[in-house]
Amino acid sequence: MQSVNNLYNRLQKALGLEEAGLPVSYVKLYKNDDVIPSEVFDYHPDEVTLTSCQAARQASLGDAVCLTRNNIGCIAAAISFGLVDQNDDKPFERPRVYTELMRNQSKQKDKFIPPSPRDFTEGLVYACKESGHQEFCLFGEKDSGRFKDLASAKQAVSEMIAIQPATMKAVFFFSTTFDAIDIIPDVIVFNIRPVELMRFVQAYQFITGKRVLANMGGLRSVNSDLIVRPYLTQELNISAYCLGSRIIASYEANRLGLGIPYKLFEEIVIGMEKSKTGYPFNLYPGAIS
């Protein structure tokens, strides 16, 4: 933790935000053949399920959460993280946060069968109205679904980057205050204002000269766009968040997400430090309150 926290503290100092702070979540992915430290599994809740956006939000507030197939609250996130095969045709064994939204709006709650990973992959969940699966709606009879038809849903799903075939067994979200053991995160996720995002882009460009290309959608923002994409591509990515992030995890309206692979983090921090006189953050309206 010392190395990543040192970089984080340098970043805040370069921005002049030592007191206000930048909400951040550190993320470590554990493959099937990795050993999960007991200090990490201590933060594996058994009594509740949590979505990845909830876990990231909690980590940014100082908590830690270990998610596995057994307690992840979003089947789509389980697919993105490679915790489950995307073509598994069996529903998860216990109620999950996301699918309970479906059950609660259903007229036949007692007969509700949650969607399987394959139902997500085939677009049946996201085009619930047009696919004839009203039970997969989230907002009652008038719910349009997330896409106009099955073809649009399948196209969107095909572009939601995921770790498939499934090779992961856990994802650990932790904060700057976690000190049980030293862990180097795979991805650092910031929950930031647009003015702060702009400064990150400037720091990155100062060092590399490269433009930042955001690859985002309206679903699976935290798990696919902000964690898995940076993890697999080793490039930073930006997201305006998604339905679950806003409604389930309650991310604020004035916040955006930025996912940075660990290997780029030090480079961006150095860029932030060396460019601060060329990009005077304290002069940006509203940047320093």
C-alpha positions in Angstrom: 0.0 0.0 0.0 2.9 2.4 0.6 3.9 2.7 -3.0 0.4 3.3 -4.4 -0.5 5.6 -1.5 2.7 7.6 -2.0 1.7 8.2 -5.6 -1.9 9.1 -4.6 -0.6 11.6 -2.1 1.8 13.2 -4.6 -1.2 13.4 -7.0 -3.3 15.3 -4.5 -0.5 17.6 -3.6 0.1 18.5 -7.3 -3.6 19.3 -7.6 -3.7 21.2 -4.3 -6.5 19.0 -3.1 -4.9 17.5 0.0 -7.8 18.6 2.2 -10.7 17.9 -0.1 -9.3 14.6 -1.4 -10.0 12.7 -4.6 -12.4 9.7 -4.1 -10.5 6.6 -5.2 -10.9 2.9 -5.2 -8.0 0.4 -5.7 -8.9 -2.8 -7.5 -7.1 -6.1 -7.4 -8.2 -9.1 -9.6 -7.4 -12.7 -8.5 -7.2 -15.4 -11.1 -8.4 -19.0 -10.5 -4.9 -20.2 -9.6 -4.1 -17.3 -7.3 -4.1 -17.6 -3.5 -6.5 -15.1 -2.0 -4.9 -13.7 1.2 -6.9 -14.3 4.4 -6.7 -10.5 5.0 -8.5 -10.0 1.7 -11.1 -12.7 2.3 -11.9 -11.1 5.7 -13.8 -8.5 3.6 -16.0 -11.1 1.8 -19.5 -10.5 3.0 -21.6 -13.6 3.0 -24.9 -12.2 4.3 -25.5 -9.7 1.5 -24.7 -9.3 -2.2 -23.1 -6.1 -3.7 -22.8 -4.8 -7.2 -19.3 -3.8 -8.4 -20.4 -0.1 -8.5 -21.5 -0.4 -4.8 -18.2 -2.0 -3.9 -16.2 0.7 -5.7 -18.3 3.4 -4.0 -17.7 1.8 -0.6 -14.0 1.6 -1.2 -13.9 5.3 -2.1 -15.5 6.0 1.3 -12.9 4.0 3.2 -14.2 0.4 3.2 -13.0 -2.8 1.6 -15.0 -5.4 -0.3 -14.1 -8.8 -1.8 -16.5 -10.0 -4.5 -16.7 -13.5 -5.7 -19.3 -15.4 -7.7 -21.0 -16.2 -4.4 -21.7 -12.6 -3.3 -21.5 -10.4 -6.4 -24.9 -8.6 -6.8 -24.8 -8.1 -10.6 -24.7 -11.0 -13.1 -23.4 -8.7 -15.8 -20.5 -7.7 -13.6 -19.7 -11.3 -12.9 -19.5 -11.8 -16.7 -17.3 -8.8 -17.1 -14.9 -9.9 -14.4 -14.7 -13.5 -15.6 -16.2 -14.9 -12.5 -18.8 -16.8 -14.5 -19.0 -18.2 -18.1 -21.0 -15.7 -20.2 -23.0 -18.6 -21.7 -23.9 -20.3 -18.5 -27.6 -21.1 -18.8 -28.3 -21.5 -15.1 -29.5 -18.6 -12.9 -27.4 -17.8 -9.8 -28.3 -19.7 -6.7 -29.3 -16.8 -4.4 -31.1 -13.5 -4.9 -28.8 -10.7 -6.2 -29.2 -6.9 -5.9 -29.8 -6.3 -9.7 -32.2 -9.2 -10.3 -34.2 -8.4 -7.2 -35.1 -5.1 -8.9 -36.7 -7.3 -11.6 -38.5 -9.5 -9.0 -39.9 -6.5 -7.1 -41.5 -5.1 -10.3 -42.9 -8.4 -11.4 -46.6 -9.2 -11.1 -45.7 -12.8 -10.3 -43.0 -12.4 -7.7 -43.4 -16.0 -6.3 -42.9 -17.5 -9.8 -40.0 -15.2 -10.8 -37.0 -16.9 -12.2 -33.9 -14.6 -12.5 -32.0 -14.4 -15.8 -29.0 -16.5 -16.4 -25.7 -15.2 -17.7 -26.7 -16.4 -21.1 -29.8 -14.3 -21.0 -27.6 -11.3 -20.5 -25.2 -12.3 -23.2 -28.0 -13.0 -25.7 -29.5 -9.5 -25.1 -32.8 -10.9 -23.6 -32.4 -8.9 -20.4 -31.5 -5.6 -22.0 -34.2 -5.8 -24.7 -36.7 -7.2 -22.3 -39.7 -5.5 -23.8 -39.0 -6.5 -27.4 -37.7 -10.0 -26.5 -41.0 -10.8 -24.7 -39.3 -11.1 -21.3 -41.4 -8.6 -19.3 -40.2 -10.3 -16.1 -36.7 -8.9 -16.8 -37.9 -5.3 -16.8 -36.7 -3.0 -14.0 -39.3 -0.3 -14.0 -42.7 -1.9 -14.5 -45.0 -2.3 -17.5 -43.9 0.9 -19.2 -40.2 0.0 -19.1 -38.8 0.4 -22.6 -35.8 -1.9 -21.8 -32.3 -0.7 -22.3 -32.3 -1.2 -26.1 -35.0 -0.9 -28.8 -34.6 -4.5 -30.0 -32.7 -7.7 -29.6 -30.2 -6.9 -32.4 -29.2 -3.6 -30.8 -28.9 -5.3 -27.4 -26.7 -8.1 -28.8 -24.5 -5.5 -30.6 -24.1 -3.5 -27.4 -23.2 -6.6 -25.4 -20.6 -7.7 -27.9 -18.8 -4.5 -27.3 -18.9 -4.7 -23.5 -15.3 -5.9 -22.9 -15.1 -8.9 -20.5 -12.6 -11.4 -19.2 -13.9 -14.4 -21.1 -13.4 -17.4 -20.9 -14.0 -17.0 -17.2 -10.6 -17.2 -15.4 -11.1 -15.1 -12.2 -12.3 -16.0 -8.8 -12.3 -12.7 -6.9 -12.1 -9.0 -7.2 -11.0 -6.9 -4.2 -11.9 -3.3 -3.8 -10.0 -1.4 -1.2 -9.2 2.1 0.0 -6.2 4.3 0.8 -6.7 3.3 4.5 -6.4 -0.5 4.0 -3.2 -1.6 5.7 -3.7 -5.2 6.6 -1.2 -6.3 3.9 0.6 -4.6 1.1 -1.2 -5.0 -2.2 -0.4 -3.4 -5.6 -3.7 -2.8 -7.3 -4.3 -3.7 -11.0 -6.5 -0.7 -11.6 -7.1 2.6 -9.8 -10.6 4.0 -10.2 -11.3 7.7 -9.5 -14.7 9.2 -8.9 -14.1 12.8 -10.0 -15.6 16.1 -11.2 -15.2 17.1 -14.9 -12.7 19.8 -13.9 -10.5 17.2 -12.3 -10.9 14.8 -15.2 -9.6 17.5 -17.5 -6.5 17.9 -15.4 -5.8 14.2 -15.6 -6.0 14.4 -19.4 -3.6 17.3 -19.4 -1.1 15.5 -17.2 -1.3 12.4 -19.4 -0.9 14.4 -22.6 2.0 16.4 -21.1 4.0 13.2 -20.8 2.8 11.2 -23.8 1.4 13.7 -26.3 -1.5 11.2 -26.9 -5.1 12.0 -26.9 -7.4 10.1 -24.5 -10.0 8.0 -26.2 -13.0 7.2 -24.1 -14.8 3.9 -24.8 -18.0 3.9 -22.8 -21.6 2.7 -22.9 -24.7 3.2 -20.8 -24.4 -0.1 -18.9 -21.6 -2.0 -17.1 -19.6 1.2 -16.5 -17.6 0.4 -13.4 -17.0 -3.3 -14.0 -16.4 -3.3 -17.8 -15.5 0.3 -18.8 -13.5 1.4 -15.7 -11.9 -1.8 -14.5 -11.8 -4.6 -17.1 -11.0 -2.4 -20.1 -8.0 -0.7 -18.4 -7.0 -4.1 -17.0 -7.0 -5.8 -20.4 -5.8 -2.9 -22.6 -3.4 -1.3 -20.1 -4.8 2.1 -21.2 -6.8 4.5 -19.1 -10.6 4.9 -19.8 -13.3 7.3 -18.9 -17.0 6.7 -18.2 -20.0 8.9 -17.6 -21.3 6.0 -15.4 -24.4 3.9 -16.0 -27.8 3.0 -14.9 -26.7 0.8 -12.0 -24.0 3.3 -10.9 -26.5 6.1 -10.6 -29.5 4.3 -9.2 -28.0 1.4 -7.2 -24.7 2.9 -6.0 -26.0 6.6 -6.0 -23.0 8.2 -7.8 -23.6 11.9 -7.8 -24.8 13.8 -10.9 -21.6 15.9 -11.1 -19.2 13.0 -11.1 -17.5 10.9 -13.8 -15.3 7.8 -13.6 -11.7 7.4 -14.6 -10.0 4.0 -14.6 -6.2 3.9 -14.8 -4.0 0.7 -15.0 -1.4 0.7 -12.3 1.5 0.8 -14.8 0.3 4.2 -16.1 -0.4 5.7 -12.7 3.1 6.8 -11.8 3.4 8.3 -15.3 0.3 10.4 -14.8 1.4 11.5 -11.4 4.7 12.6 -12.8 2.9 14.4 -15.6 0.6 16.1 -13.0 3.7 17.3 -11.0 5.7 18.5 -13.9 2.9 20.3 -15.7 1.3 22.1 -12.8 2.8 25.5 -13.7 1.6 25.1 -17.3 -1.9 24.1 -16.2 -2.6 26.1 -13.0 -5.5 24.1 -11.5 -6.1 26.6 -8.8 -7.1 29.2 -11.4 -9.8 26.9 -12.9 -13.2 28.2 -11.8 -14.5 26.0 -9.0 -11.5 23.7 -9.0 -10.4 24.6 -5.5 -13.3 25.4 -3.1 
